[in-house]
Amino acid sequence: MTTCFKCGGTEIVVGQIKTSRDSSWLRDTYFLPADLRLMTAIFGKGVRLCRDSYACVGCGTVWSETETGELREFIREHSKA
């Protein structure tokens, strides 16, 4: 990523979004979409995020990426709709 999708800034730094449950650097971080069935929201891990994340120095927006197939499958299996 060379440009922030929010503000268009180009001063981007690479880092990691870490889980707050464990201080281990090896623990995976997950994205849990909103509007899921109750039991998924309580017990589901979500979709694993890629190790690298990005932050815009200009506006403070932080983002990461995940595998699109894994995200679609998780939403299909666990959404309320």
C-alpha positions as CSV (number, residue, x, y, z in Angstrom):
1,M,0.0,0.0,0.0
2,T,1.4,3.4,-0.9
3,T,-1.7,5.5,-0.5
4,C,-4.2,5.8,2.4
5,F,-7.7,4.9,1.2
6,K,-9.2,7.4,3.7
7,C,-7.2,10.6,3.2
8,G,-5.0,9.9,0.2
9,G,-1.8,10.4,2.3
10,T,1.4,8.7,1.2
11,E,3.3,8.5,4.5
12,I,2.4,4.9,5.3
13,V,4.1,2.7,7.9
14,V,3.9,-1.1,8.1
15,G,3.3,-2.8,11.5
16,Q,1.1,-5.4,13.1
17,I,-2.3,-5.5,14.7
18,K,-1.9,-7.6,17.9
19,T,-4.4,-9.4,19.9
20,S,-5.0,-8.2,23.5
21,R,-5.6,-11.7,24.9
22,D,-2.0,-12.8,24.8
23,S,1.3,-11.0,24.6
24,S,2.8,-13.5,22.3
25,W,4.1,-12.2,19.0
26,L,3.1,-15.5,17.3
27,R,-0.6,-15.4,18.2
28,D,-2.8,-14.8,15.2
29,T,-5.2,-11.8,15.0
30,Y,-8.7,-12.2,13.6
31,F,-11.4,-10.0,12.1
32,L,-14.9,-10.7,13.3
33,P,-17.5,-9.2,11.0
34,A,-20.5,-7.5,12.5
35,D,-24.1,-8.9,12.3
36,L,-23.2,-12.6,13.0
37,R,-25.3,-15.2,14.7
38,L,-25.0,-15.0,18.5
39,M,-23.0,-18.1,19.1
40,T,-20.5,-17.1,16.4
41,A,-20.0,-13.7,18.0
42,I,-19.3,-15.4,21.3
43,F,-17.2,-18.4,20.3
44,G,-16.0,-17.7,16.7
45,K,-12.5,-16.6,16.0
46,G,-13.3,-14.8,12.8
47,V,-11.1,-14.5,9.8
48,R,-7.3,-14.5,10.3
49,L,-5.6,-11.2,9.4
50,C,-2.3,-11.1,7.4
51,R,0.7,-10.4,9.6
52,D,1.5,-7.0,8.1
53,S,-0.8,-4.1,8.8
54,Y,-0.6,-0.5,7.6
55,A,-1.0,2.9,9.3
56,C,-1.3,6.4,7.7
57,V,0.8,8.9,9.6
58,G,-1.4,11.7,8.2
59,C,-4.8,10.7,9.5
60,G,-4.1,7.7,11.8
61,T,-6.1,5.2,9.9
62,V,-4.9,1.6,10.5
63,W,-5.8,-1.3,8.3
64,S,-4.9,-4.9,7.4
65,E,-5.8,-7.6,4.9
66,T,-7.2,-11.1,4.9
67,E,-7.8,-13.8,2.3
68,T,-10.9,-13.0,0.3
69,G,-12.0,-16.6,0.0
70,E,-11.7,-17.2,3.7
71,L,-13.7,-14.0,4.5
72,R,-16.5,-14.9,2.1
73,E,-16.8,-18.4,3.4
74,F,-16.9,-17.2,7.0
75,I,-19.6,-14.7,6.3
76,R,-21.6,-17.2,4.3
77,E,-21.4,-19.7,7.2
78,H,-22.0,-17.4,10.1
79,S,-24.1,-14.4,9.0
80,K,-27.7,-13.9,10.3
81,A,-29.1,-13.6,6.8
